[in-house]
Amino acid sequence: MKYIFRVIVKLLLLVTGLVVVFFFWASSPTMDEAEYAKIITHNYDSKVDNDSVYSIVTYNIGYLSGMTNNRAVAKPKELFDVNLKKVVTEIEKVNPDIIAFQEIDYNAARSYEVNQEDEIAKLGYNYVARGINWDEHYVPFPYWPPSMHFGKIVSGQSILSKYELKDYERIVLERVANNPFYRDALYLDRLVQVVKVKLEGKEVVVINLHLEAFDKLTRLHQFEYVQNLFNKYKNDYPTILLGDFNSKARDKEAVIRKMFAMDGIGNAAFSSESPENTFDTKDPVERIDYIFYTENTIEYIGGKVLKEFGQVSDHLPIEMQFKLK
């Protein structure tokens, strides 16, 4: 009996040890942290002909997974190939000068190790501000079955531009305080990117964010930080704040209403009476993606939700056309 007990104890210790080793391996980074924030320059063929009218797009691209995002369903390579082709075709049609992406993958296992940022940059976006917010060897999500786990994750936010970028910052926002340690270790960083775009000899500040999706209090704290950051720039620079706020336009208690209430701040492609939805793309029911701008320095020409992108992602992109005053 004692022998059997000792064997069971040894097996339990062995299994526990293997679990601990796996956890530390899975949650360890695949790259140097110094690579998490960088400006990248390319030399692709690029054409700019905008007659002083510029176009900017925000797009949670959902790593090109369409309506399978975060769902325990098969994601064949063909899905990503078709969606990449679709998004490249549609971006080429819209031809924005600047694109701010959220949830874009850089050689991640879940999207078949394609650098999605670079494939889109080939359209002529020679200036890129990259912000890695998820770098793990393995992420056991969706939880079941194991065949659906993400594997290696390298993902984040990217600002692609046809115009020079400078003074780039990657800022990590507050984390969810009550996450258990094992979830926190494998959870992505929520980021805000700040960069200056050189247009007509002026510097335009672009702030790209992706706020917390699941914890309301954390999202509130993150938003308050970003709002203060926006206020820091808005009086001195033409400033654009855009991204996935994960905050519902119709919710009277949503943090986004603090942005709606700010004087002198425009909201592109938006009607307070009937906000056009951006999520989810199969049957859009919520507006959670936005483009805000400083009205005293930016002239709003037009904007729209780009429905033509279809179900490439579970979000629809938004475009704003503008001039500098």
N, C-alpha and C positions, 0 to 999 in steps of 0.2 A: 504493500500500500504506500509506504514511504517512497519507494522507487517511482511509482506512478505519479505521486505528488511532485517529486523533484523534476520529472520529465515535463509535467504540465507547466510548472513554474519556469523552467528553462525555455519552453516553447513560447510562453507568454512574454518573457523578457526578449526573446529573439524577435517576435512579431512587433513588440513595442519599439525596439531598437530600429527595425526596418522602417516602421512608420515615421519615426523621428528623423531618420536619415533622408527618407523620401520627402518629408515636409521641408526640411532645410534646403534640399536640392531644388525642389519645385519652386520655392519662394525666392531663390537666389537669382540675381540679375544675369542676363546673358551678355551684357555689354558694360563698358565703363560709363559711370554716371556723368562724366564730362561730355559724353555724346548726347545727353538728353536735351540739350538746348544748343542749337547751332543754326547759323545762316549758311545756306548752300547756294552756290551759283552754278548755273549751267551755261551751255553755249548752243542751245537749240535755236533753230530758225524761229524768229518772232516778228510779228507784224503788229504795229500800233497805228491805228487810224480812227481817232475818236472825236476829232473836232472839239476838244476840250470838254466833252461829255464822257464821264467815266462810269464804269459799271463794276459793282462789287456783289459777290454772292456769298451767302453762308449756307453750309450744307453739312449736316450730320450724315455722313455717307454710309454709316452702319457697316463698315468694312466690306461693302458690296454684297452683303448677305441677304438683302431684300427682307421679305417677311419671315425669314428663318432666324433673324437676329435674336440671340439668347434663348432660342427654343430647341428642345431636344428632338430635332428632326435632322435627317441626312442633308448634308451640304456638299453635293458633288462639285468637282472642279468646273464642270460645265456651267453651273450656276454663276460662279465668279467670272468665268470667261465671258459669258453673255452679258452680265451686268457691267463689266469693265468696258466692253465694246459700246454698250448703250450710253454709259456716262460720258465716255470720250466723245461720242457722236453728238450728244446734247450740249456738252460744254463747248464744243467747236461751233455749234450753231449760235449759242448765246454770246460766246466770245467775251466773257468778262475780263476786265483788267486785273482784278484781284479776286481770289477765292479763299475763303476761310473754311477749312474742313475740321470736323470733329469725327472721332472714331475711324481714323484712317490707319491702315495696317502697313507695316514696313517689314516684309519678309516673315510674316507670322504663319505658324503652322495651320491655323484655322482657315486662312485664306490662300493656302497652297504656296506660301513663301514667295508671293509676288509683292514687289515694292509698289504699292498703289499710288503713292505720292509721285514717284518718278515716272510712272506710266502716264499720269495726267500732265505732269510738267513738260513732257515732250511736245505738248501742244503749243509751246512757246513761252512757258513760265520759267524764266531764267533766274528768278530770285525766290528763294524758299526759306521760310522760317519754320523750323521743325521743333516740336515739343513732345518728347516721349513721356507718356503718362502710365504706361503699363509695360513692364519688362520682367517676365518670369519664364522659367524653364518649362513650367507646366501649371495649368490651371484646371482643376477638376470641376469644371462647369461647362454646360449644364450637368447637374449632379448625377443623373442617370439616364441612359446607360453609359458606362465608361467609354464606349466607342464614340460618344459625342463630346468628350472632353476637348478643351481647346488646345492642349499641348503647348508648345512654345508661343508666347505672346510678346510681340513688339508692336505697340500701337500708340496712337496719340493724336495730336492736333497739328495741322500744317496750314500756314498761310502762303499761298502761291501768288506771285505777282509778276507782271510784265515790266514793272518799274522797280527801281532800286529800293532795297530795304536796309534800314540801319537801326541802331540802338535797340536791339531785340532783348526782351526779358521773358523768361519762362518762370511763372510764379505758381507754386503749389498752394492750393487752398486748404482750408481746415478739413480735417478728416472726421468721419463719423466717430463720435467719442465712445459710444457703447458697443461698437463692433467687437465680437469675440476675437482674441488674438490671432487665431488661425484664419479667420476671414479677413481681418485687417491686413495680415501679411501678404495675402493673395489679391487684395483689392486694388483697383487702379487709383492713381492720384487724380484728383480733380484740378484742372489747370485753368489759368488765364494767361494768354499770350499778349504781350504788348510790343508793338513794333511801329516804326515810323516809315511811311512810304513817301518817296520824293516825287511830287507832282507839281509841275509848273514852277519849279524853284521853291516850292513850299514843302513843309513837312506835315503830312496827315497822319495822325495817330490812329492805328487800328488795334482794337482790343477784342480778342477772340476767346470765348469762354465755353466751358461745358460744366454746368452746375450739377450738384448731387441730385440723383434721381429718386432715391428711396427714403431719405430721412429729411423731414421737413425743417427741423430746427437747424440742422447742418446747412441745408440749402439757404436758409435765412441768413445765417452768419456769413456764408460765402458771398451771397448777394450784397450784403452791407459792405463787405471788404471791396468788392468790385465797384460798387457805386461810389465809394470814396476815391477809388483809383480813377474812375471816370471823371469825377469832379476835379481831381488834381490836374487833368489835362485840358478839360473842355473850355476853359477861359483863355488859354494860350495857344491852342492848336485846333484846326478842324479835326474833330474827333468822331470816330465811328465805333460803336460798341455792338457786337453781334455774336450770335452763336446759339447753342442749345441751352436755354435757361431752365428747362424742365419745370416750368411754371405756367399754369393754365390761364389764358387770357380771360376766361369767363368766371374764374373763381374769385369771388370778391375778397377773399382773405389771402390770395396769392401774393408772393413778394414782388412779382412783376408789376403790380399796381403802383408800387413806389416809383417805378420808372415812368409809368404813364403819367404820374402826377407832377413830374419835373417840368418847370417852365423852360421854354426855349429848346426843347428836345423833341425832334421828330421821330416818327415810327413808320418805317417804310412798308408799303404794301399792307396797310393795316387800317381797319375801320373798327372803332370801339363798339359801334352798334351791331356789326356783324363781322367779327374777325375771321378771316379765311384760315382754314385749318392746315396744319403741316404734318400732323401725326394721327394715326399711322396711315401709311399710303394705300392700304387695301380699301379702307373706308375711313377717311380722315375725320376725326371727331374732336381734336384738340389743336389749339395754337400754342406751341411751346418754343418756337424758334422765332427770333426777332433780329431786326437791324435798326438800331437807334443812331441818331446823328445830331450834331449841333447846328441848329437852324441859323445862327448868326454868321456862320462861316461856310456852310454847305447849302447849296440850292438843290432842293429835291426836284428831279425831272420826272421820275416815274419809278414804279416798282411792281413786282408781281410774285406770286407763288408759282414756281416752275413745275406745273403739273405734268409736263411732257416727260419728266424723268421717270415717272411711273414708279414701279416697285423695285428699283435698283437698291433702295434703302427703305427702312420703315419710316423715314422722314422725307419730306419734300424740301427742296432748296428754295431760298428766297433771293431775288435779285433787286438791287437798287441802282438806278441811274442818277447821276448827280454832277453838278458843276461846283467849282470852288468860287466863293465870293471874293 
